[in-house]
């Protein structure tokens, strides 16, 4: 199926098809709030995940550790 026929079939506007979306920002409080309301990962519901800042700190620590 061509792109134009898909646009016509689903009634999509052309401005959304080629839009670049930015990386989602992970917020611990918001994630915990919504995880209690919706089914999904037990790991998320228990808060066993890293935010972007926490992950970068761990990553820098690990990459900065010298190898034996």
N, CA, C and O atoms as a GROMACS GRO file, in nm:
protein
  272
    1UNK      N    1   0.083  -0.118   0.000
    1UNK     CA    2   0.000   0.000   0.000
    1UNK      C    3   0.088   0.125   0.000
    1UNK      O    4   0.185   0.131   0.075
    2UNK      N    5   0.055   0.221  -0.080
    2UNK     CA    6   0.131   0.345  -0.084
    2UNK      C    7   0.096   0.432   0.034
    2UNK      O    8  -0.008   0.415   0.098
    3UNK      N    9   0.184   0.524   0.062
    3UNK     CA   10   0.164   0.616   0.174
    3UNK      C   11   0.041   0.701   0.153
    3UNK      O   12  -0.036   0.724   0.247
    4UNK      N   13   0.020   0.749   0.031
    4UNK     CA   14  -0.096   0.834   0.004
    4UNK      C   15  -0.227   0.759   0.023
    4UNK      O   16  -0.323   0.815   0.076
    5UNK      N   17  -0.233   0.633  -0.020
    5UNK     CA   18  -0.357   0.557  -0.003
    5UNK      C   19  -0.383   0.526   0.145
    5UNK      O   20  -0.498   0.519   0.187
    6UNK      N   21  -0.278   0.508   0.221
    6UNK     CA   22  -0.295   0.484   0.365
    6UNK      C   23  -0.347   0.610   0.431
    6UNK      O   24  -0.435   0.604   0.517
    7UNK      N   25  -0.294   0.726   0.391
    7UNK     CA   26  -0.341   0.853   0.447
    7UNK      C   27  -0.489   0.873   0.417
    7UNK      O   28  -0.566   0.915   0.503
    8UNK      N   29  -0.528   0.844   0.293
    8UNK     CA   30  -0.668   0.861   0.254
    8UNK      C   31  -0.758   0.763   0.328
    8UNK      O   32  -0.867   0.800   0.372
    9UNK      N   33  -0.714   0.640   0.342
    9UNK     CA   34  -0.796   0.537   0.407
    9UNK      C   35  -0.822   0.569   0.553
    9UNK      O   36  -0.935   0.554   0.601
   10UNK      N   37  -0.719   0.614   0.625
   10UNK     CA   38  -0.734   0.639   0.768
   10UNK      C   39  -0.762   0.786   0.800
   10UNK      O   40  -0.780   0.822   0.916
   11UNK      N   41  -0.765   0.869   0.698
   11UNK     CA   42  -0.797   1.010   0.718
   11UNK      C   43  -0.690   1.085   0.796
   11UNK      O   44  -0.720   1.181   0.867
   12UNK      N   45  -0.566   1.042   0.783
   12UNK     CA   46  -0.458   1.106   0.857
   12UNK      C   47  -0.415   1.234   0.789
   12UNK      O   48  -0.418   1.246   0.666
   13UNK      N   49  -0.374   1.329   0.870
   13UNK     CA   50  -0.322   1.453   0.816
   13UNK      C   51  -0.174   1.433   0.786
   13UNK      O   52  -0.106   1.356   0.854
   14UNK      N   53  -0.126   1.502   0.685
   14UNK     CA   54   0.012   1.485   0.642
   14UNK      C   55   0.115   1.535   0.741
   14UNK      O   56   0.231   1.495   0.734
   15UNK      N   57   0.076   1.622   0.834
   15UNK     CA   58   0.175   1.680   0.924
   15UNK      C   59   0.223   1.584   1.032
   15UNK      O   60   0.327   1.609   1.093
   16UNK      N   61   0.152   1.476   1.058
   16UNK     CA   62   0.193   1.383   1.163
   16UNK      C   63   0.285   1.273   1.110
   16UNK      O   64   0.362   1.215   1.187
   17UNK      N   65   0.279   1.243   0.984
   17UNK     CA   66   0.352   1.130   0.929
   17UNK      C   67   0.503   1.147   0.935
   17UNK      O   68   0.574   1.051   0.963
   18UNK      N   69   0.552   1.267   0.911
   18UNK     CA   70   0.696   1.290   0.907
   18UNK      C   71   0.746   1.369   1.028
   18UNK      O   72   0.851   1.432   1.021
   19UNK      N   73   0.672   1.365   1.136
   19UNK     CA   74   0.709   1.438   1.256
   19UNK      C   75   0.809   1.358   1.337
   19UNK      O   76   0.791   1.238   1.359
   20UNK      N   77   0.913   1.424   1.382
   20UNK     CA   78   1.010   1.360   1.470
   20UNK      C   79   0.966   1.384   1.614
   20UNK      O   80   0.947   1.498   1.656
   21UNK      N   81   0.951   1.275   1.689
   21UNK     CA   82   0.911   1.286   1.828
   21UNK      C   83   1.035   1.277   1.916
   21UNK      O   84   1.126   1.199   1.890
   22UNK      N   85   1.038   1.358   2.022
   22UNK     CA   86   1.152   1.356   2.112
   22UNK      C   87   1.142   1.239   2.208
   22UNK      O   88   1.036   1.178   2.222
   23UNK      N   89   1.252   1.208   2.274
   23UNK     CA   90   1.255   1.099   2.369
   23UNK      C   91   1.162   1.131   2.488
   23UNK      O   92   1.160   1.245   2.534
   24UNK      N   93   1.088   1.033   2.536
   24UNK     CA   94   1.002   1.061   2.651
   24UNK      C   95   1.084   1.082   2.778
   24UNK      O   96   1.187   1.018   2.797
   25UNK      N   97   1.038   1.173   2.864
   25UNK     CA   98   1.105   1.199   2.990
   25UNK      C   99   1.037   1.111   3.095
   25UNK      O  100   0.915   1.113   3.109
   26UNK      N  101   1.117   1.035   3.169
   26UNK     CA  102   1.063   0.944   3.269
   26UNK      C  103   1.059   1.014   3.403
   26UNK      O  104   1.162   1.055   3.457
   27UNK      N  105   0.938   1.029   3.457
   27UNK     CA  106   0.919   1.094   3.586
   27UNK      C  107   0.874   0.988   3.686
   27UNK      O  108   0.771   0.923   3.665
   28UNK      N  109   0.950   0.970   3.792
   28UNK     CA  110   0.922   0.863   3.889
   28UNK      C  111   0.784   0.877   3.952
   28UNK      O  112   0.710   0.779   3.959
   29UNK      N  113   0.748   0.996   3.997
   29UNK     CA  114   0.619   1.015   4.065
   29UNK      C  115   0.501   0.990   3.972
   29UNK      O  116   0.403   0.925   4.009
   30UNK      N  117   0.511   1.041   3.850
   30UNK     CA  118   0.402   1.022   3.753
   30UNK      C  119   0.389   0.875   3.714
   30UNK      O  120   0.278   0.824   3.699
   31UNK      N  121   0.502   0.808   3.697
   31UNK     CA  122   0.499   0.666   3.661
   31UNK      C  123   0.436   0.582   3.771
   31UNK      O  124   0.355   0.494   3.744
   32UNK      N  125   0.473   0.609   3.895
   32UNK     CA  126   0.415   0.534   4.007
   32UNK      C  127   0.266   0.561   4.022
   32UNK      O  128   0.189   0.471   4.055
   33UNK      N  129   0.225   0.685   3.997
   33UNK     CA  130   0.084   0.721   4.006
   33UNK      C  131   0.000   0.644   3.904
   33UNK      O  132  -0.104   0.588   3.938
   34UNK      N  133   0.045   0.640   3.780
   34UNK     CA  134  -0.031   0.573   3.676
   34UNK      C  135  -0.018   0.422   3.680
   34UNK      O  136  -0.108   0.351   3.634
   35UNK      N  137   0.090   0.371   3.736
   35UNK     CA  138   0.106   0.225   3.742
   35UNK      C  139   0.005   0.162   3.837
   35UNK      O  140  -0.032   0.046   3.820
   36UNK      N  141  -0.040   0.236   3.936
   36UNK     CA  142  -0.141   0.184   4.029
   36UNK      C  143  -0.279   0.180   3.965
   36UNK      O  144  -0.365   0.102   4.006
   37UNK      N  145  -0.302   0.264   3.864
   37UNK     CA  146  -0.433   0.274   3.801
   37UNK      C  147  -0.451   0.180   3.682
   37UNK      O  148  -0.564   0.146   3.647
   38UNK      N  149  -0.342   0.137   3.622
   38UNK     CA  150  -0.350   0.057   3.499
   38UNK      C  151  -0.271  -0.072   3.514
   38UNK      O  152  -0.174  -0.078   3.589
   39UNK      N  153  -0.314  -0.175   3.443
   39UNK     CA  154  -0.240  -0.300   3.442
   39UNK      C  155  -0.111  -0.282   3.366
   39UNK      O  156  -0.103  -0.202   3.272
   40UNK      N  157  -0.011  -0.355   3.407
   40UNK     CA  158   0.115  -0.345   3.337
   40UNK      C  159   0.224  -0.414   3.415
   40UNK      O  160   0.201  -0.515   3.480
   41UNK      N  161   0.341  -0.360   3.408
   41UNK     CA  162   0.458  -0.422   3.466
   41UNK      C  163   0.457  -0.411   3.619
   41UNK      O  164   0.434  -0.303   3.674
   42UNK      N  165   0.482  -0.522   3.685
   42UNK     CA  166   0.494  -0.523   3.831
   42UNK      C  167   0.617  -0.443   3.871
   42UNK      O  168   0.618  -0.376   3.974
   43UNK      N  169   0.720  -0.451   3.790
   43UNK     CA  170   0.843  -0.378   3.817
   43UNK      C  171   0.816  -0.227   3.824
   43UNK      O  172   0.870  -0.159   3.912
   44UNK      N  173   0.736  -0.174   3.735
   44UNK     CA  174   0.702  -0.033   3.738
   44UNK      C  175   0.614   0.002   3.857
   44UNK      O  176   0.633   0.105   3.921
   45UNK      N  177   0.518  -0.085   3.888
   45UNK     CA  178   0.428  -0.060   4.000
   45UNK      C  179   0.502  -0.057   4.133
   45UNK      O  180   0.461   0.014   4.225
   46UNK      N  181   0.610  -0.133   4.144
   46UNK     CA  182   0.687  -0.136   4.267
   46UNK      C  183   0.796  -0.030   4.270
   46UNK      O  184   0.866  -0.016   4.370
   47UNK      N  185   0.811   0.044   4.163
   47UNK     CA  186   0.912   0.149   4.158
   47UNK      C  187   1.051   0.098   4.129
   47UNK      O  188   1.149   0.167   4.158
   48UNK      N  189   1.062  -0.021   4.072
   48UNK     CA  190   1.192  -0.080   4.042
   48UNK      C  191   1.237  -0.045   3.901
   48UNK      O  192   1.250  -0.132   3.815
   49UNK      N  193   1.262   0.083   3.879
   49UNK     CA  194   1.310   0.131   3.750
   49UNK      C  195   1.396   0.253   3.775
   49UNK      O  196   1.393   0.312   3.883
   50UNK      N  197   1.473   0.291   3.675
   50UNK     CA  198   1.562   0.406   3.684
   50UNK      C  199   1.507   0.521   3.601
   50UNK      O  200   1.456   0.500   3.490
   51UNK      N  201   1.518   0.641   3.654
   51UNK     CA  202   1.487   0.759   3.574
   51UNK      C  203   1.608   0.787   3.485
   51UNK      O  204   1.712   0.724   3.500
   52UNK      N  205   1.593   0.881   3.394
   52UNK     CA  206   1.703   0.913   3.303
   52UNK      C  207   1.826   0.962   3.379
   52UNK      O  208   1.938   0.923   3.348
   53UNK      N  209   1.805   1.046   3.480
   53UNK     CA  210   1.918   1.099   3.557
   53UNK      C  211   1.986   0.988   3.636
   53UNK      O  212   2.109   0.983   3.642
   54UNK      N  213   1.909   0.900   3.697
   54UNK     CA  214   1.967   0.789   3.773
   54UNK      C  215   2.046   0.696   3.681
   54UNK      O  216   2.155   0.651   3.716
   55UNK      N  217   1.990   0.667   3.564
   55UNK     CA  218   2.057   0.577   3.470
   55UNK      C  219   2.188   0.637   3.421
   55UNK      O  220   2.287   0.566   3.408
   56UNK      N  221   2.189   0.768   3.392
   56UNK     CA  222   2.312   0.833   3.346
   56UNK      C  223   2.419   0.830   3.454
   56UNK      O  224   2.536   0.810   3.423
   57UNK      N  225   2.381   0.849   3.581
   57UNK     CA  226   2.477   0.844   3.691
   57UNK      C  227   2.539   0.704   3.702
   57UNK      O  228   2.660   0.691   3.718
   58UNK      N  229   2.456   0.601   3.694
   58UNK     CA  230   2.505   0.463   3.701
   58UNK      C  231   2.594   0.433   3.581
   58UNK      O  232   2.699   0.370   3.594
   59UNK      N  233   2.552   0.477   3.465
   59UNK     CA  234   2.627   0.453   3.342
   59UNK      C  235   2.765   0.517   3.348
   59UNK      O  236   2.865   0.455   3.313
   60UNK      N  237   2.770   0.643   3.394
   60UNK     CA  238   2.899   0.711   3.405
   60UNK      C  239   2.990   0.641   3.505
   60UNK      O  240   3.111   0.630   3.482
   61UNK      N  241   2.933   0.594   3.616
   61UNK     CA  242   3.011   0.524   3.718
   61UNK      C  243   3.071   0.396   3.660
   61UNK      O  244   3.189   0.368   3.679
   62UNK      N  245   2.989   0.318   3.591
   62UNK     CA  246   3.034   0.191   3.535
   62UNK      C  247   3.137   0.214   3.425
   62UNK      O  248   3.240   0.146   3.421
   63UNK      N  249   3.111   0.308   3.335
   63UNK     CA  250   3.204   0.334   3.225
   63UNK      C  251   3.335   0.396   3.275
   63UNK      O  252   3.438   0.385   3.209
   64UNK      N  253   3.330   0.460   3.391
   64UNK     CA  254   3.451   0.521   3.446
   64UNK      C  255   3.535   0.424   3.527
   64UNK      O  256   3.647   0.458   3.566
   65UNK      N  257   3.484   0.306   3.555
   65UNK     CA  258   3.557   0.206   3.632
   65UNK      C  259   3.664   0.142   3.542
   65UNK      O  260   3.633   0.091   3.435
   66UNK      N  261   3.790   0.145   3.588
   66UNK     CA  262   3.894   0.085   3.505
   66UNK      C  263   3.885  -0.068   3.503
   66UNK      O  264   3.848  -0.129   3.603
   67UNK      N  265   3.918  -0.127   3.391
   67UNK     CA  266   3.917  -0.271   3.377
   67UNK      C  267   4.045  -0.330   3.438
   67UNK      O  268   4.149  -0.264   3.437
   68UNK      N  269   4.037  -0.452   3.490
   68UNK     CA  270   4.158  -0.512   3.551
   68UNK      C  271   4.261  -0.551   3.447
   68UNK      O  272   4.367  -0.603   3.482
   0.00000   0.00000   0.00000
